[in-house]
Amino acid sequence: MSSNERKCLNEDESKKSQTFPGLKYLQMNCMDEHKQQLLLKYCNCMWICCFLLNFLIEGNFTNCGFKNFKCLNRYNSNLNSGGFLHDLFETASEESCLPECNHVKYAIEVETNILAESNITTLDFNYHSASLVRYRTDMTFGWLDLLVSFGGTACLFLGCSVLSGVELIYHCIKSILMLLTQLLKKLKELFHSQLNSGQVNVIMIKEFQKSNNQATNI
């Protein structure tokens, strides 16, 4: 099954899609790369604080600065809604920016508390539980399932199974081959009989001509 049919990419297929250099393929990285491409398209600049695009490493590009803030502010309201995201997802779909077939997703919960001292920031990361839930997607209906379903329906309503149909086809082919073999055998016997009768007639004609010649000489 191709990646377009199953709507996901395996690790050996991720090279077909765009991703940041040196990083493992992720759908979000692919979408971020397309987002940066659209920023370059709309404002003719690029944020390079975090990542570099493959095509920007070899070419010339402009880092977004103060002169680009006016353009960035103009499209800021469209970054998370409207035509910008529509254009983003449309471009990503054309480039096969598909999700990973095997990925881990975390449900994040954030809690904030006010500390006694205002100049201290504390970040505490914890797992909610030591276990995880794994979901697996399989093909629900394939050719084998279709064959089993057809065989069960035929057995229920017709009193036969798919194996019975295969046996019927086998016996039909076998009967046709036997009839053809017998027909060829009869044709061969008829040919030999006609050939033998032709030789007997030639001998009788020669004997008749010989007897006539002897009678003429007398």
N, C-alpha and C positions, 0 to 999 in steps of 0.2 A: 504494500500500500504506500502510495506516495505521500509526501509531507502535506501537499495541498488537500488530499482526501482526509487525512486524519487530523489536520489543523494543528500540527505541532512539529517541532524540529528535534531530532536526536543530536547527540554530541558530534557524530561524524558528519552531520548535515549542516551544522551551524556555520561552516565556512562560506556557505552560499549567501548568507545574510550579512548585513553590516553590524559591526560592533566596535567598541573602542579598542585601540591597539594594546596588547598585553593583558586583556581582560577576557574572562570566560563569557561566552554568549549568554545574554539575558534579554528578554523582551523589553524590559525597561531601558536597558542600555541602548538597544536598537532604536527605541522610540525617542530617547534623549538625543541620539545622534541626528535623527530626522528633524527634531526640534531645533537643533543648532543649525542645520542646513536651512531651515525656514527663516531663522534669525538672519542668517547671511543673505538670504534672498530678499527679505523685507528691509533690513537696515544696513546691509552691506558691512557687517562687522560680526565678530564672534567672541563669545566668552571663553577664555582659555585658562580660567583659574583652576579648573579641575581636570579637564580632559582635552585631548587633541584629536582631531579627526584624521583618518588615514590620508585623505586627499589634501588636507591642510598642511601635513608635515612636509610634503614635497613642494607645495606651491606657496604663493604669497597670500597673506591674509591680514586683516586689520582687526586689532583688538578693540572692543567696544570701550569708548572713552566718553568724556564730557560732551563732545560734539555729537555723539550718537544718542544721548539721553532723550532728546526731543522725539526721535523716532521710536525709541524703546518705550517711552511714556505713551506714545500714540497707540502702540499695539499692546500695551500692558493689560488693558481691559479685555483683550481678546486671547490672552495666553491660556486661560482656563475655561473659555466658553466661546461659542459662536463659530465663525468661519475658520479661525486659526486651528482649533482642534480638528475641525472637519477636514481641513487641508492636510493636517498632520497625519490623521489616521488614513486618509485616502492615499497619501504618498507612501505611508508605511505598508499598507496592504498591497500596493503595487510592487514593493520591494520584498514581499514575503517576510515581513517582520512578525513571525509567528511565535507563540509561546513555546517554552521548553516542554518536551514530553516528560521530563523528570525534573521536578523543581520542588523546593521547600518554601512554604508560605507561612509567615508568622502572623498571628493575630495580636496586634499591639494595643496595649492599654497604658494610658499615661495618667499619672497622678501628680499633682503639684502641691507642695506645702511651703508655707512661709517660714523661713529660718530666722533665728534671733539676730544674727548679724547680716547686714544687707550686702556686704562686699564678698560673700562666700557663695559659691555655686557648687552644689553637690549633685552628681548624677549616679543613680543606683539602678543597675540592671539586674532583673531577676526573671527566672522562668516560672510561669504560673504552675506548671506541673512537670514532673520528670518523665512523663510519657507523651507520645504523640499519636495522632491518627493518620493512617496512611490510606489514601484512596487510589484505586487502580481502575483504569478504564480499559475495557475489552470490547471487541466487536460483538454486538449482541445478536446479529443475524448474518451468517455467512452462507457460502455455498453448501457446506456440510449440514447446517441447520435447515436450509431449504430442502435438501434431499431427504433429511429425516422427517420433516413436516409433510412433504409430499407422500412419502412412504406410509406414514401413519394415517393420513387421510384416505389413501387408496385402500389400505388394509381395513379401515373402518367401514367405508361405504361400498367397496367392490369386493372385499374378501381376499385381496391379494396385496402383495408388497412390491417394492421396487425390484427385489431379487427375483420375484416371479416374472416380472416384465423382462428382466435380463435373460432368464431361462427361456422365455417364449421367443425372444429374438434369436437366441442361440439355436433353438430347435428349428426355427424357420430357415435360418441360414444353412443349417446342416441338411435339411430336407431339400433345399434348392440345389446344394452342391451334389447330393446323391442323385437327384433327377438329371442334372447335367452330366454326371459321370455315366449313368445308365444310357442316356441319349447318345453320348459319344461312343460308347461301346457298341450300341446297335448300329450306328452309322459306319463304324469300322468293320463290323461283321458283314453289313450289306455291301460295302465296297469290295471286300475280299470275295464275297460270293459272286458279285457281278464280274470281277476280274477273272475268277476261275471259270465261270460260264462262257466268257469271251474266248478263253483259251480252248475250251472244248469245241466251240463252234468253228474256230480256225482249223482244228484238227479234222473235224468232220468234213469241212469244205475241201481240205487237201486230199482226204481219202476219196471223196466223191470225184474230184478232178482226175485223180490217178486212175480210178476205175473207168472213167469215160475215155481216157487216153488208151487204155488197154483194149477196150471194146472197139475203138476206131482202128487200131492196128490190126485186129483180127479181120 
